[in-house]
């Protein structure tokens, strides 16, 4: 765009906008793409991980909790008040079983009365965290993110985790304090391979000085226990993502070396290094590969109900990658080459591109407002809803075009 008064005005192209929206769509596909939107998942048994919903219309609070798969949320519970549960592991679709009374599943009616292997929580009634509140919470004006515990799979406000949330939390896994205390041996692993607790809570100069002293003490302590260069040890204390990756690589090497002589957990206990059993714990990516898999530890995981920790494909990241791969495969089989809309932009002049940008931005704003109503009411957006939106858009466009035919000369 031309500069005004010698100052260059920042611009964004329609291609940039479309690519940004495509990224958001890919994120949504990562969650939903791993689940089938057409077929009930019940015949697959207890699915390792899938997108789940709870129907507040059919199974309100006060009754028995129940969960439904993605396809049933579309086909059997359209227009109902639904709670989106993101994903959960080892769950079998409840739609149409005894918990729903006389209501049958439209996609797969032949179901057992109950799924005894399913696990439920207050999430199935639209409540989350230790505060037992809904999300979004109309009475909560504090901006905060929700983070899921990989053990109980409940969602927690960052301010209710009992610890400071580290940077790049989306690259890590979190286990809440309650689940850590139910599996106390994980505190031994936390002392060696978890993301170190963040001590800094404010950028004040005085606190910066205190943090430096704490870091120095921690460096000296770790140096005595496991000598390395001072530069490497400082990396283990500060909280930047690059340093976390470096710390992870160091831990990988030390864990692999120790695994040769026997049980890793026993060696960690013998090292004397400990961590205060307080607050939720964040773990770096691939931390599960550092867990001991000797026969005794496998029994320990099973008895504690956390045998899923030995399965790297159990992670939400693995599920999301599956969804992305499925989406990309469908796109590749459905069309050749580049997106036609993206290619068509290259054939338009600047004026035409600007006109399209304005039209696109108007449509984007209206679509956000339209979808916001569904979010506020906790309803699932169906293909029919989207089709209705664009039909309204077309109708308004025709009215504007017809109105333009009449003018005063």
N, C-alpha and C positions, 0 to 999 in steps of 0.2 A: 504494500500500500504506500502511496506517496507520503513523503514526510511533510509535517506541518511546522512552519517557523523554524526550520532547521533541525527539528527533533523528529527522529524516526519513530513511528508509532508501531508498537508490537502488534503482530497479526497472527492469526491461527487459521490454517486452511481447513476446508471441509474434509480433506483427507485425514488431517490430524484428528478432527472431531469423530469421524467414522471409526478410525483406528482405536480411539479411546473407548468408544462405545463397544467396539468389538472385544476389547479387553475385558470390559465389565460383563459382557455376554459370556465370554469364556469362563469367567469366575463362577457365574451362575450355572453354566453347563458342567463345571467341575463337580458341583454338588448334586445336580439333578441328572447329569449325563451317565452317572454310574448306576442309576436306577431306571427301570422300565416304566415309561409313562402310559403304556397301553395294556399291559398284562399284570394281573395281581401277582405279587411275589410269593404268595402262600405255598404254591406247589414246590418252590425251591427250598422249603424247610426254613430253618433258622439261618437267615442270610448273614454272611460274615459282616457286612456293613451296607446300609441302605438309608435313603432319605425317608424320614418318618413324620407323621402328623398325628395329632390327637383331635378328635371331634368334640367340641364343647356342646354341640347341639344334641348329639346322640349319647354321649357319656359325660354329663356335667359333673362338677365337683360334688361330692357326697355319694357318688356311685363308685363303680369299679373302674380303675384306670384301663385304658385300651389304646393301642396304636394302630395306625393304618398306613399302608404303603402309598407311594406316589400315585400309582394308577388309580387306586380306590379313592384318593382325595379328589381326583378329577371326575371319575365316573359315578361313584356311589355317594359322594358327599358334596356335590356341587352346590354352592350357595349356602353351605353350612358355616358355622363359626368354628374355624380351625386354628389350632396352635401348631406352628411350624417348629419341629424339634431338631432340625438340621439332620444329623446322621447319628445312628446308634448301631452297636454291634450285636450280632447273634439274636436277631429279633424276627419273629414270624408274624405276618399280618393278622390282626384280630378282626378285621372287617367282616361282619355278618355272623360272628360266633355268639355264644350265649350272652356276652356282655352288651350286645346290641338289641336284646329282646327279639321282637318279631322281624326286625330289619335284616334282609339277606344281602349278601354281596352280589352285585350284578355281574361281576367278572369271574368269580369262582365260588359257587355256593356250597360245594361239598367240603365242609370244614369241621374239624373237631370242636367240641364245646368250648374248650379253653386251650391256650398255649402255655403249658406249665413251665416251659423253659424261658419264657419272657421275663425280663426284669423291668420294674416300673418305679417311678419316682414322682415327686410333686410336679416335675416337668409336664407330665401328661394332663395336668389340670392348669397349665399355663403359668406355673410358678417356678421361680429359679433362685439360686444363690442361698446363702445362709440367712438372708433377710426375708426369704419366702415371699418375694414380690413378683408381679408380672413384668414382662418385657415386650414392648416398651411400657414403661411405668408412667402413667399420666400425672402422678403425684410427685415424681422424682425430677427435679429440675437440675440435678448435678450431671454434667456431661461425663460419661464414663463408658469404657468398653466392657464387653462381656467375653470371658475366656472360659473355655470348656476344659474340665478335668478329664484326662484320658482314662482314668480308672472308673469313677462313678458316672462319668459323662454328664454331670450336672454343669450348669453355667453359672459363673460367678462374676460379680462386679469387680473390677480391678482394685477398688478401694477396700474390698472385703476379703482379700486374699491373705492378709496378715504379713504382707511383704511388699517391697517396691517392685513394680512390674518392669522388667528389663527392656532394653531396646530390641527391635526386630523380633517381637514376641511371636509373630506369625510363622517364624522359622523354627519354633521350638514347641515342645510339649510341656504341659503343666499337670502336676498332681497336687490336689488340694491337701491341706494339713490333715483333715479328717482321714483321708485315704492313706496318707503317709503313716499315720499312727496305727492304722489297721494292718499295715504291712511294715513293721518297724525295721526290718532288714534293709529297706530301701534308704533309710537314713545313712547307712554305711556307704552305699553307692553315692548318695548325695554329697558326702564329704569329699569324694574323689572325682566324680565326673559331672555333677550338676553345675548349672550356672551359679557362680558365687553370689551370695546375697549382696545387694547394692546398699552401701552405707550412706551415700550422699542423698539428701532429701531436699537441699536448697542450694542455689548458686551463691549464697552469701559468702563473703570472703572468710569470715571466721570459721564457717563450716568447711570451706575448702581446706583451710589449714588443718582442721581436725581430721579430715579425710586423708590428707597426706600422711599424717602420723599413723592413722589406722593402717593405711596401705603399707607403710614401712614396717610396722609390726607384723602384718600378715606376711610380707615378703620374707622377713627374717625367719618366721616360723616355718614357712613352706620350704625355705632354702635349707634349713637344718634337717628337715624330714626327707627332702628329695632334691639334692643339690642340682641346680641348673644355672645358667647365666642370669644375672640380675635383670636383664632386659626381658628375657622370657618370662620370669616370674611376675614382673609388673604387668605383663600382658594378661595374666590370669586374674588380676584384680580389677582392672578397669572394665567398663561395660560396653565398649563399642563392638559392633558386630564383627569387624575384622579380627579383633582380639579374641572373640569367642571362637571363631573358626580356628585360630591358631592354637588356642587352649584345647580345642577338641582334637586337633591333630596330635598334640603332645600326649593327651590322655589315651588316644588310640594306640600310640606306640607303647606307652608304659603298660597298658592293659594287656596287649598282645604278648609282651615280654613276660609278664607275670603269669599268663595263662599256661605256660609250659610246665610249671611246677605243681599244678593242682588247682584247687578251688579258688577262684578269684575272690569270692566273698570272704573266705577264711583269711586270705592274705590281706584284704582290706581291713578286716577287724584287727589283725595282728599288728598292722602298721601304727595303730594308736591314733590316727587322724580321725577327728570327729566333727560333727556339725550340730549346732543347737537344734533340737527337734522342735522347731517352731516355725510357723508360716508355711505357705504353699511353696512348692519347689518347681523351678523351671529347668528343663533338661535340653541340651543341645541336640541338633539333628543327628540321627544315627546312633544315639546313646544306647539304644536297645541292644546293639551289637556288642556292647561292652559288658553286658550281663553274663554272669557265669552260667553255663549250660551243663554242668556236671550232673550226675544222676541225683545227688542229694538236693541240689538247687532246683531241679525240675520238680521234685516232690514238694519243695517249699513253695514254689509258684502256684502249683495246683491246689495245695491246701489253703493258700491265702486267696484263691480265686482270681489270680492275676496271670494265669498261664498265657494269656494273649500277649503279654509283654515279649514273649519269645518269638512272636510272629511279626516280622517286619511289614507284612502286607496288611496288618491290622490297622495301621496308622491312617488317619484322615488324609494325610498327604498322598499315600498310595491310592486311596479311593478317589481322590480328586484327580490324580494323574490318569487313572483309568477312565474317568468321565471325560477328561480332555481328549484322550486318545480316541475314545468312541466318537466324540463330536467331530474331531478332525477327519476320522475315517469316513464318516457320513458325508461331510462336506466334500471330500476328495472324490467319493463315488457319485455324488449328486451333480457335480459341475466340474467342467474342465477349466484349468487355468485360473486366472484372477477373477475376483468378484466383478460381475458386469458393471455394477454401479461405480466401483472404484476405477475401472478402466474407462468408463464413459466420461469421467471428469477431465481426463486429458484432452478430450475433444471439444471442450467448452471454452469460450473466451472468458475474460475476467469478469465482465458484467454479468454473464449468465451464472458464473460460479457464485458471485455475491448474492444474486437473487435466490439461488438455491440455498445458500447459507442462511439467509433470513428466514426462508420458508422452513428450513430444517430446524432452526432454533425455536421458532414458534411452535412447531409440532412437538419438539422435544419437551418444551415447557408444559404444554397442554397434556402430554402423555404422563409426565411426572405427577401433575395435579390429579389426573385420572387414577393413576395407580396408588397414589397416597390414600385415597378413600378406602381402597381394599386393605391397605396396611393398617389403617386406623380401626377397621372393623374386624381385622384378623381373618380375612377371607382369602382363599386361593384364587389367583388370576388364571382363568381358563382361556383356551384358544378362542372360544366364542366371545369372551370379553374383549380381547384384542381386536377381533374382527369387527365387533360393534363400534369400537373406538374409531377405527379407520373408516368405517361407513359414515360415521358422523363427520369425520374430516372431509370426506368426499362430498357429502351433502352441503357443508358450509362452503366448500370451494366452488360448487356449482352455483350456489346462491350469489356468491361474490361475482362470479363471471357473468351471471344474468343481470345483476345490478349494474355492471359496467357497460351494458348495452344502451342504457338510458342516460342521457346527459343533456344539459341545457347548452344551446349554442349562443 
